[in-house]
Amino acid sequence: MIWPPTLADLKRDLSLTDTRDDTTLTACLDAAVTFVMRVRADVGDKNGDIALGTVRLAGRWFIRRRSPDGLLAMADLGAARIPSFDPDIERLLGIGRYRGSVIA
């Protein structure tokens, strides 16, 4: 996968084939690309982990829009809390606790 990821990359990762959510998916992908460019200065097509992490982040934001308060209703089972971060995505992007040392 090359940088920046495309809508087709995101839809492939989410296993979506229809076009009904393309506007929302594009907005999530654009926001994820902007976020990654802001937190990572070394973004480029040489790093597939960053492209995949960006796609997964956009997918997470797309799915999470259904639970803005961080709770997911599961009918008879009650509600479940959705964590605000995903360690796998942070590891792919090299952010959060997986960020390398910074020397000022």
C-alpha positions in Angstrom: 0.0 0.0 0.0 1.4 3.4 -0.9 1.0 6.8 0.7 -1.5 8.4 0.9 -4.0 5.6 1.0 -7.1 5.9 -1.2 -10.8 5.4 -0.7 -10.4 2.1 -2.5 -7.8 1.0 0.1 -10.1 1.9 2.9 -13.1 0.1 1.4 -11.0 -3.0 0.7 -9.9 -3.0 4.3 -13.5 -2.7 5.6 -14.8 -5.2 3.0 -17.2 -2.6 1.6 -18.4 -2.8 -2.0 -21.3 -0.3 -2.2 -21.0 3.4 -2.6 -23.6 4.6 0.0 -21.1 5.6 2.6 -18.4 7.0 0.3 -18.9 10.6 1.5 -18.4 9.7 5.1 -15.6 7.3 4.3 -13.8 10.0 2.4 -14.2 12.5 5.2 -12.8 9.9 7.7 -9.9 9.1 5.4 -9.0 12.7 4.8 -9.0 13.4 8.5 -6.8 10.4 9.2 -4.3 11.4 6.5 -4.2 14.9 7.9 -3.7 13.6 11.4 -0.9 11.3 10.4 0.8 14.0 8.5 0.7 16.2 11.6 2.0 13.7 14.0 4.6 12.0 11.7 7.0 14.1 9.8 8.5 11.1 7.9 5.4 10.0 6.1 6.3 8.5 2.7 5.5 5.6 0.4 8.5 3.7 1.8 6.6 2.8 4.9 3.6 0.5 4.3 3.0 0.4 8.1 2.0 4.0 8.1 -0.3 3.7 5.1 -2.0 0.6 6.7 -2.2 2.4 10.1 -3.8 5.4 8.4 -6.4 3.1 6.7 -7.2 1.3 10.0 -7.5 4.7 11.9 -9.9 6.0 9.3 -11.9 2.7 9.5 -12.0 3.0 13.3 -13.3 6.5 13.1 -15.9 5.4 10.5 -17.1 2.6 12.8 -16.8 4.7 16.0 -19.2 7.4 14.7 -22.0 5.0 15.7 -20.9 5.3 19.3 -19.8 8.9 20.0 -20.1 8.4 23.8 -17.8 5.3 23.7 -20.6 2.8 24.5 -22.0 0.1 22.3 -25.4 -1.3 22.9 -25.6 -5.0 22.5 -29.3 -5.8 23.0 -29.8 -8.4 25.7 -26.1 -8.3 26.7 -26.3 -4.6 27.8 -23.7 -2.0 26.9 -19.9 -2.4 26.3 -17.3 0.3 26.5 -15.2 1.0 23.4 -11.6 2.1 24.2 -10.6 5.5 22.8 -7.4 4.1 21.3 -6.2 1.0 19.6 -2.7 -0.2 20.4 -2.3 -2.0 17.1 -3.0 1.2 15.2 -0.6 3.2 17.5 2.0 0.5 16.8 1.6 0.7 13.0 1.8 4.5 13.1 4.5 4.7 15.7 2.6 7.1 17.9 1.5 7.2 21.5 3.5 4.9 23.7 5.1 3.3 20.6 6.7 6.6 19.5 10.4 6.6 19.4 12.6 8.8 21.7 12.6 12.5 20.9 15.7 14.5 21.6 15.2 18.2 21.8 
